[in-house]
Amino acid sequence: MSEANNRNSGGTPESSGAAIGKAESAEMQTNIDRFENDNRGKIIDAGGLSTRAVHGGERQKGGIKARATLDALATPIVQTATFTFRNTAEIVGYNEGTYQSFEYGRYGNPTVRALEEKMISLEGAEDCLVSASGMNAVTTMLLALVDTNGHVVTTTDCYRRTRQFVTTV
């Protein structure tokens, strides 16, 4: 079996493919770690509104976005629904919470996370959630904030689908 086929087959840790995958992962981690003490984020956070609007949420050369965007000058637009892992060890680490990455676009994506981090920087917030649609944002907010048997007051010119949601759920 060739090295590429073995690496992609989810071989055991003893196989040469897994060793190559570990070497690749170690190299990527080394590239990420060398920027851990980078003060770029502090400089951006201390900047004015214009600085944070342009640079906030962009690649900080560390953390979860780094694996997808390490070499880009600005965060690229990631147009994929699924992400890959180099080897079985990375999948296990991801599922155990010890390896940060993205799995499926519905659960997160480097481009969306860059936007969320840009909003965090602009608003001085703890975190941010960007939704794919206005209705998604409305329903998520209502389900999170309105208790069971709670009440919502809307105006008659409220978005019709929002009004339908609050009257039927």
Disulfide bonds with the S-S distance in Angstrom:
none
